[in-house]
Every structure is written in structure tokens, then in C-alpha cells.
């Protein structure tokens, strides 16, 4: 590396100051810097003004150090003597030259108030302070770094644009403004809250089409996972809205809107009319998204003890006009939302993940940061399963509670049923299962015990409904 060239501009204030400048020049020279100093480089017969002009404007002189003491600042401002001449040259360069890293002020002296002596043209710029012995070494290192263009703090190399930004930009649900408006209106009890909620649900339902996977690139299960990940911000919006409704306005009208909302998005789980060729797993992203949303809606309502509202969502059937094309019943129960995901099964086998329930694994991983404990999802999953069993839904169409694979070896009754040991609380919660008294469960539980009905199973793992219900203690306490 070529030695950098540095010109020192200073005033001959007094012998002590001149020696200070000489010592500094010697230190810099010893540090590999070609220092240009009038005492060394300006000889008899040389034009002093031309010398100064060359030192300041010559591109080979990469740095100019302005040694500032009281006399230098005074002469610079008064444009007197050699300092005044240099000031005219330097100040013009400082103001006009866009590359201002060539000049720096070195403070050798301060006033009685501890303020640095600086020429007026330089007062707004950063300087290096060598006036205090205690900080001299550190600041001399800073001076060396400036001369060699090796700053202590450097900007890291700019990396590549995160790929998820490109993915998320290409697919936007466009609900954020409507979501904020609805949440604010509901919390503040605004008269337009109902309309704001309709706007959000309508925008969500209409724009969900944007998340349809139309190009098959690479492994399809990877596409499904990426699609679901990209949907996460909008799932989080929906969760927050469900919480807001549960806390502030669980009115019959709003629960009806929630029912209509799910009714409007369930068709995404099946083939749309304009598609003539498809595979069963082509809509797995929608199947997962809608199941996850429904599970959170039920979990949140139960958490806030909105039991009648849950019953409304589970009792009312959902109208799907597209089913009539195939001669199927257009009215379906909530169990339609729980469909098997072939792509998850394929992924489990392809990557040798050995997961007992790939769907439950993804639900659990995605639960972080939602503000809803995963046990509330398991509680909702269990109630959806048991409710479908009580309603005598066909085994192959009933709700399969995937998340219960995470119950562990020593499960206990879920919170809502533990609380239902109180007779008063049971009277409120019984509507979740659409029963009148605990004994209404006897037939079903006995069928499980005698293997007349099959229980959900993951290899050798299963569940004990009686334990999860806390059946023996239901409605036993005053």
C-alpha cells in the first residue's frame, strides 16, 4: 500500500505550539504517513501561496490536517497572514468539494470554558481532539484511522433481499386497513362497527383467492408450507379480531357474521367451478388455513366463556351451493372443515419426518406468538371431536382432533371441564356439548370402553375422553 500523503496547516503561534506540531508530524511519519509540512517542504525561493494552493487542491495529497489553536482560529476568521490565505483556499474546498473527507480539524487547544478553538467555517464539522493528554492516545488512533481510511466502525456488506419479501409482496390479502378499522370500531363501540366487520370479512373472503396455488413448481408440499407461512400475518389479524369480538361484542349479530364468514370461505377447500383438472391435495393450503382459523375462533370463544356463541357456530349448518352440482347436500355441519391433508402425509414420508400427526406439528409450531396457549387449541379440538361424536356423525366424517397427539402420558381434564365440577358452571358450559346433564354422556363413554366406537389413535397413542372431561366430577360440587 502506498504511503498516504498528509498536509498540515497550522499557525506559528509560539515556539511551544510549533514544537507540538513538529512532534505530531514526527509521530505521523513514524506511522507510515508522508507528512508535508512547511518547515520540511517549503524552501527559500518557493512561492508560499502556490505551495499552499497545491497542498490543498493536489489530488495526490489525500488528507489535510488543520491544527486549531486560538491564534489559528483568529487568523482564519480575520483572513490574516499565511493562515488567512490557506483559509481562503481550504474553506472554498470544504464548501465546494463534495468529498469532504479530505479535511479534518485537529484541536491542540481549548478556551477556558473547555470549548475547542475552531474557524467559523468549520464549526459544524466533526473534529479530532488531541488537546488532552488523557485522551491523546485514543484520539491519535482515531486520526490514523481517518488518514488510512480505516474507520473503527464500518458498514457491513449489504446482503441479499430476503426471499420471503418477494413472496409476501406477490400475495397480499389486502385486509389490514379493514382489520384496523373493524377492531377500533368494535372496541370503541362506534355505530359503524357492524359495517366495518362486514367489510373485513368480505375483503378476506373475496381476496383469499389470491393464495390459490396455480403453478406447480418443485415439491408441492413445499409450496403448501410456504403458502401457509406467507398467510401468517393475515391469520394473526383474524385471531386478533376473534379476540376483540369475544371480549367486546359477542352479540348474536356478530356471531352470525362469523358464521357467514366461515360459510363464505369453506368453498375454497374444494375445486372451484373454473378448474376442470385437479388433484385432491391441490387445495391443501386452504384446507389447513380454514381449519386453523376455525380452531382458533372456537378456542378463543371458549377461553372467554362464550359458550352459547360456540354452540351457535356448531349447531348452525353451513350452506355450500357448489355441492349441489355433484348431487350432494348443500347444507353441511362444521365437520366439513376438518379434511385430511394428503400433501402433509406425502411430506412426512418424503422427508422421513416420522411425525405422528404432521398437521398437529405445524399447528403447534405456528402457535408461538399468537397469545393463545396451545392447550386452548387442544381443548377446542377435543370439544369439536366429542360434539361430532355426540351428534352421531359418521366415523369417517367426524372431527379428528389432531392436536391431542400432544397431550402427553399424564393428561388431566381440560380447564372448561375442570371448572364444570361446579354445578353452576356446568349449567353454563353444558351447551358446548349440547347436553343437559352429565349422564347424557354415559352411552358414548361406554361405547368407547367396550370398543363399540373407535377412538382417535396415533400408532399406539390414543385418548381417554372420560379423563379429559373430568367426567366423574362433572356437576358434583355446589
C-alpha positions in Angstrom: 0.0 0.0 0.0 1.3 3.5 -1.0 2.0 5.8 1.9 -0.8 8.3 2.3 0.2 12.0 1.9 -1.0 14.4 4.6 -0.5 18.2 4.6 -0.5 20.0 7.9 -1.9 23.5 8.0 -1.1 25.4 11.3 -0.1 28.8 12.7 3.3 29.8 14.0 1.6 30.9 17.3 4.6 30.4 19.5 7.6 28.1 19.9 5.8 25.7 22.2 2.9 25.3 19.7 5.4 24.9 16.8 7.1 22.1 18.7 3.8 20.4 19.4 3.1 20.4 15.6 6.6 19.0 14.9 6.1 16.2 17.4 2.8 15.3 15.9 4.3 15.4 12.4 7.1 13.0 13.6 4.6 10.6 15.2 2.6 10.5 12.0 5.7 9.9 9.9 6.7 7.1 12.1 3.3 5.6 11.5 4.0 5.4 7.7 2.4 8.7 6.6 4.1 11.1 4.2 3.7 14.3 6.1 4.0 17.6 4.2 5.0 20.5 6.5 6.1 23.9 5.5 9.2 23.6 7.8 10.2 20.5 5.8 8.9 21.2 2.3 8.7 25.0 1.7 12.2 26.2 0.8 13.7 29.6 0.1 12.6 30.9 -3.2 9.4 28.9 -3.3 6.1 30.7 -3.8 4.3 30.2 -0.5 0.8 30.9 -1.9 1.3 28.5 -4.8 2.7 25.9 -2.3 -0.5 26.3 -0.1 -2.7 26.1 -3.2 -1.0 22.9 -4.4 -1.2 21.2 -0.9 -4.9 21.8 -0.6 -6.0 21.1 -4.2 -3.5 18.4 -5.3 -5.4 15.1 -5.6 -2.2 13.3 -4.6 -2.5 15.0 -1.2 -5.2 12.7 0.2 -5.6 14.4 3.6 -5.3 17.9 5.1 -5.0 18.3 8.9 -6.0 21.7 10.2 -4.2 22.3 13.6 -6.5 24.6 15.5 -5.4 26.8 18.4 -6.7 30.2 19.5 -4.4 32.1 17.1 -5.1 29.9 14.1 -8.9 30.3 14.6 -8.5 34.1 15.0 -6.3 34.4 11.9 -8.6 32.2 9.9 -11.7 34.3 10.7 -9.8 37.5 10.1 -8.2 36.2 6.9 -4.8 37.4 8.1 -1.3 36.2 7.2 -0.5 32.8 5.8 -3.3 31.2 7.8 -5.7 33.6 6.2 -4.5 32.7 2.8 -4.8 29.0 3.5 -8.2 29.5 5.0 -9.5 31.1 1.8 -8.2 28.1 -0.2 -9.4 25.4 2.3 -12.8 26.9 3.1 -13.6 27.1 -0.6 -12.6 23.4 -1.0 -14.7 22.5 2.1 -17.8 24.3 0.8 -17.5 23.4 -2.9 -15.9 19.9 -2.9 -18.4 17.1 -2.3 -15.6 14.9 -1.0 -15.2 16.5 2.4 -13.3 13.5 4.0 -10.1 15.2 2.8 -10.1 17.8 5.7 -10.2 17.4 9.4 -9.6 19.8 12.3 -7.1 18.7 15.0 -7.7 20.5 18.3 -4.5 21.4 20.1 -6.0 24.0 22.5 -9.4 24.9 24.1 -10.7 28.0 25.8 -11.4 28.5 29.5 -14.9 27.0 29.0 -13.5 23.8 27.5 -14.7 24.7 24.0 -12.5 24.0 21.0 -11.0 26.8 19.0 -12.3 26.4 15.5 -12.5 28.6 12.5 -16.1 29.7 11.8 -16.3 27.8 8.5 -15.5 24.6 10.4 -17.7 24.9 13.5 -20.4 22.5 12.3 -18.0 19.7 11.4 -16.6 16.8 13.4 -13.0 17.3 14.7 -10.3 15.2 16.5 -9.3 16.4 19.9 -5.6 16.0 20.8 -5.6 18.7 23.4 -6.0 16.5 26.4 -3.2 14.1 27.5 -5.6 11.6 29.0 -7.4 11.0 25.6 -4.4 11.7 23.3 -3.6 8.0 22.5 -7.2 7.0 21.7 -7.7 10.1 19.6 -4.4 9.7 17.8 -5.5 6.2 16.8 -8.7 7.8 15.5 -6.5 10.3 13.5 -4.6 7.4 12.0 -7.8 5.5 11.1 -9.0 8.7 9.3 -5.8 9.1 7.4 -5.7 5.5 6.3 -9.5 5.4 5.6 -9.8 2.5 8.1 -12.6 3.7 10.4 -13.3 1.8 13.6 -16.9 1.2 12.6 -17.6 0.1 9.1 -20.8 -0.6 7.3 -21.3 -4.3 6.8 -21.7 -5.7 3.4 -25.3 -5.5 2.1 -26.8 -8.9 1.9 -29.4 -10.3 -0.5 -33.0 -9.2 -0.3 -34.9 -11.7 1.9 -36.8 -14.1 -0.3 -39.9 -14.0 1.9 -40.4 -10.3 1.0 -40.7 -11.2 -2.7 -43.1 -14.0 -1.8 -45.3 -11.8 0.5 -45.3 -9.0 -2.0 -46.7 -11.2 -4.7 -49.6 -12.4 -2.4 -51.4 -9.8 -0.2 -54.8 -10.4 1.3 -55.4 -6.6 1.4 -57.3 -6.7 4.7 -55.0 -4.7 7.0 -56.9 -1.4 6.7 -60.3 -3.0 7.1 -59.0 -5.1 10.1 -57.7 -2.0 11.9 -61.0 -0.2 11.2 -63.1 -3.1 12.5 -61.1 -3.7 15.7 -61.1 0.0 16.5 -64.8 0.4 15.9 -65.7 -2.6 18.0 -63.5 -1.6 20.9 -64.9 2.0 20.9 -68.5 0.9 20.3 -68.8 3.0 17.1 -72.1 2.9 15.3 -70.3 1.8 12.1 -68.7 -1.3 13.8 -71.2 -3.7 12.2 -70.4 -2.4 8.7 -66.6 -2.4 9.4 -66.8 -6.0 10.4 -68.8 -6.9 7.2 -66.1 -5.0 5.2 -63.3 -7.0 6.8 -65.0 -10.4 6.4 -66.0 -9.6 2.8 -62.5 -8.4 1.8 -60.9 -11.5 3.4 -63.3 -13.9 1.7 -63.0 -12.3 -1.7 -59.2 -11.9 -1.7 -58.4 -15.4 -0.3 -58.4 -16.5 -4.0 -55.0 -14.7 -4.2 -53.5 -17.5 -2.2 -54.6 -20.3 -4.6 -51.6 -22.3 -5.7 -51.7 -22.2 -9.5 -48.2 -23.1 -10.5 -46.7 -26.4 -9.6 -43.0 -25.8 -9.1 -40.8 -28.3 -7.2 -42.2 -30.4 -4.5 -45.9 -29.5 -4.0 -45.8 -30.0 -0.2 -43.1 -27.3 0.0 -45.4 -24.9 -1.9 -48.2 -25.6 0.5 -45.9 -24.9 3.5 -44.6 -21.7 2.0 -48.1 -20.6 1.1 -49.3 -21.2 4.7 -46.3 -19.3 6.1 -47.0 -16.3 3.8 -50.6 -16.3 5.1 -49.4 -16.0 8.8 -49.9 -12.1 9.1 -53.5 -12.4 7.9 -54.1 -15.4 10.3 -52.8 -13.2 13.1 -55.2 -10.4 12.1 -58.1 -12.8 12.2 -57.1 -14.1 15.6 -56.9 -10.6 17.0 -60.4 -9.8 15.5 -61.8 -13.0 17.1 -60.4 -11.9 20.4 -61.9 -8.5 20.0 -65.3 -9.9 19.2 -65.1 -12.3 22.2 -64.1 -9.6 24.6 -66.1 -6.6 23.5 -69.0 -7.6 21.3 -70.1 -11.3 21.3 -73.5 -10.3 20.1 -75.9 -12.6 18.3 -75.4 -10.4 15.2 -71.6 -10.7 15.3 -71.6 -14.4 15.8 -73.9 -14.7 12.8 -71.4 -12.7 10.8 -68.7 -15.0 12.0 -70.8 -18.0 10.9 -71.4 -16.4 7.5 -67.7 -15.7 7.2 -66.7 -19.3 7.5 -69.6 -20.2 5.2 -68.0 -18.0 2.6 -64.5 -19.4 2.8 -65.3 -23.1 3.2 -65.8 -23.5 -0.6 -62.0 -22.7 -1.1 -61.4 -26.2 0.3 -62.9 -27.8 -2.8 -62.5 -27.5 -6.5 -63.8 -24.2 -8.0 -66.1 -24.4 -11.0 -63.5 -22.9 -13.4 -61.0 -25.8 -12.7 -61.5 -29.0 -14.7 -58.4 -30.9 -13.9 -57.1 -31.2 -10.3 -55.7 -33.5 -7.6 -57.2 -34.0 -4.2 -54.3 -32.2 -2.5 -54.3 -29.1 -4.7 -56.3 -27.2 -2.1 -54.5 -28.4 1.0 -53.3 -24.9 1.8 -56.9 -23.7 2.0 -57.9 -26.8 4.0 -55.2 -26.0 6.6 -55.8 -22.3 6.7 -59.5 -22.6 7.2 -59.3 -25.4 9.8 -56.7 -23.3 11.7 -58.9 -20.2 11.7 -61.9 -22.2 12.8 -60.0 -23.9 15.6 -58.7 -20.5 16.9 -62.2 -19.0 16.7 -63.7 -21.8 18.8 -60.7 -21.8 21.2 -61.0 -18.0 21.8 -64.7 -18.1 22.4 -64.4 -20.9 24.9 -61.5 -19.2 26.6 -63.7 -16.2 27.2 -66.6 -18.4 28.2 -68.8 -17.5 25.3 -70.4 -21.0 25.4 -73.7 -20.1 23.8 -71.9 -18.4 21.0 -69.8 -21.6 20.4 -73.0 -23.7 20.3 -74.4 -21.3 17.7 -71.4 -21.9 15.4 -71.6 -25.7 15.9 -75.3 -26.1 15.7 -75.9 -24.0 12.6 -75.1 -25.7 9.3 -73.2 -24.1 6.5 -74.7 -23.6 3.1 -72.4 -24.6 0.2 -74.3 -24.2 -3.1 -71.4 -25.7 -5.2 -72.0 -29.1 -3.7 -75.4 -29.4 -5.5 -73.5 -29.7 -8.8 -72.4 -33.2 -7.7 -75.8 -34.1 -6.2 -74.5 -33.6 -2.7 -76.4 -31.9 0.2 -75.7 -28.2 0.1 -76.1 -27.9 3.9 -73.2 -29.3 5.9 -72.0 -29.3 9.5 -68.8 -27.8 10.8 -67.1 -31.2 10.5 -66.6 -30.4 6.8 -63.8 -28.0 7.8 -61.7 -31.0 9.0 -60.3 -32.7 6.0 -57.3 -35.0 5.6 -54.3 -33.3 4.1 -52.6 -35.6 1.6 -49.7 -33.2 0.9 -48.7 -33.3 4.6 -48.8 -37.0 4.6 -46.6 -37.1 1.5 -44.2 -34.6 3.1 -43.9 -36.7 6.2 -42.9 -39.7 4.1 -40.7 -37.9 1.6 -38.6 -36.2 4.3 -38.8 -39.2 6.7 -40.0 -36.9 9.5 -41.7 -39.7 11.3 -44.4 -37.4 12.7 -47.5 -39.0 14.3 -49.5 -36.0 13.0 -47.9 -33.6 10.5 -50.9 -31.3 10.8 -50.6 -31.1 14.6 -46.9 -30.5 14.3 -47.4 -27.5 12.1 -50.3 -26.1 14.2 -48.1 -26.3 17.3 -45.1 -24.6 15.6 -47.3 -21.8 14.3 -48.9 -21.3 17.7 -45.9 -19.3 19.0 -46.7 -15.6 19.2 -50.5 -15.9 18.9 -51.2 -15.1 22.5 -53.4 -18.2 22.7 -51.9 -21.1 24.7 -51.7 -24.3 22.7 -53.8 -26.1 25.4 -56.7 -23.9 24.4 -56.4 -25.3 20.9 -56.3 -28.8 22.2 -59.4 -28.1 24.4 -61.3 -26.7 21.4 -60.2 -29.7 19.2 -61.4 -32.2 21.8 -64.8 -30.4 22.1 -65.2 -30.4 18.3 -64.4 -34.1 18.2 -66.7 -35.0 21.1 -69.5 -32.8 19.8 -69.4 -34.6 16.4 -69.5 -37.9 18.2 -72.5 -36.9 20.3 -74.3 -35.8 17.2 -73.7 -39.3 15.8 -71.7 -38.1 12.8 -70.4 -40.9 10.6 -67.0 -42.1 11.8 -65.3 -41.1 8.6 -66.8 -37.7 8.6 -66.4 -36.8 12.3 -63.9 -34.2 13.6 -60.5 -35.8 14.1 -58.6 -34.0 17.0 -55.1 -33.9 15.6 -53.7 -31.7 18.3 -54.4 -34.2 21.1 -51.3 -36.1 20.0 -49.5 -33.6 22.3 -51.5 -34.5 25.4 -48.6 -36.4 27.0 -48.7 -39.5 29.1 -50.5 -38.0 32.1 -53.3 -35.9 30.8 -55.9 -34.2 33.1 -59.3 -32.7 32.4 -59.3 -29.6 30.3 -60.0 -26.3 32.0 -63.6 -25.8 31.0 -64.5 -29.3 32.3 -62.4 -28.9 35.5 -64.4 -25.8 36.2 -67.6 -27.7 35.4 -67.2 -29.7 38.5 -69.2 -26.8 39.9 -72.9 -27.3 39.2 -73.4 -23.6 38.4 -70.5 -23.6 35.9 -71.7 -26.9 34.3 -75.1 -25.2 33.7 -73.2 -22.6 31.6 -70.8 -24.9 29.9 -73.1 -27.9 29.0 -74.2 -26.2 25.9 -70.7 -26.8 24.4 -71.6 -30.5 24.1 -75.3 -29.9 23.6 -76.2 -32.0 26.7 -78.5 -31.4 29.7 -76.7 -33.5 32.3 -73.5 -35.5 32.7 -75.4 -38.8 32.4 -76.2 -37.9 28.8 -72.6 -38.9 28.1 -72.9 -42.4 29.5 -73.9 -44.1 26.3 -71.0 -42.6 24.3 -68.3 -43.2 27.0 -69.5 -46.8 27.5 -69.3 -47.4 23.7 -65.6 -46.3 23.9 -64.9 -48.6 26.8 -66.4 -51.6 25.0 -64.8 -50.7 21.7 -68.1 -50.2 20.0 -66.8 -46.9 18.9 -63.3 -46.2 17.8 -61.2 -43.5 19.5 -58.7 -41.3 17.6 -55.3 -43.1 17.5 -51.7 -42.3 16.5 -49.9 -45.6 16.3 -50.1 -46.8 19.9 -51.3 -43.5 21.3 -54.9 -42.6 22.0 -57.0 -40.5 24.3 -59.3 -41.1 27.3 -62.4 -39.0 26.9 -63.5 -39.6 30.5 -60.3 -38.2 31.9 -60.3 -35.2 29.6 -63.9 -34.5 30.6 -63.2 -35.0 34.3 -66.4 -37.0 33.9 -66.6 -38.4 37.4 -66.6 -34.9 38.9 -68.9 -33.1 36.5 -71.6 -31.1 38.3 -70.7 -32.7 41.7 -69.9 -29.5 43.6 -72.1 -26.8 44.8 
